[in-house]
Amino acid sequence: MPESAQIALETQLDEWENLLKKSGHRITTPRRVIVQSVLEQAGAFNAEELLASARQVDDQISLATVYRTINVLVECDLVREIDGASDKQQYEVGSGVDTQAYLVCDDCGKTIPLHDDCLILRERLLIKQMGYSVKQVSLRVRVVCDGNCE
Ligand SMILES: [Zn+2]
């Protein structure tokens, strides 16, 4: 893994841990290992695959802990369940909430989609704590490009 990717992963790991703590979840060492394994998954994964990956770091981790951690991540809207043909439940990093975000350029009127699964995650968590379920997020950010659009 390149150094920049390693730094990005550690930043995301810190971010997720903060979000989990804020929603009242304890971060134990096995949980940290599992969360890191989740972030290292390139695409969809199931619990057994995650267990295999986490056990490379800590061979004491149990499947039950993996399931509990996945459930916490799903509950916090960091991981979503995928409906698939496989008999094993598949998961992927991302939100279950429909999130649409784009930049609108004041200079030239261009619309640029913003791809970020963790977008306004903190706010969504706050809204959840207020007792609401988030159904959809739509974000429009006005920008100026100074010719960057061309
Ligand atoms: Zn522009």
Boltz pocket constraint, residues with backbone or C-beta under 6 A from the ligand:
constraints:
  - pocket:
      binder: B
      contacts: [[A, 105], [A, 106], [A, 107], [A, 108], [A, 109], [A, 110], [A, 144], [A, 145], [A, 146], [A, 147], [A, 148], [A, 149], [A, 150]]
      max_distance: 6.0
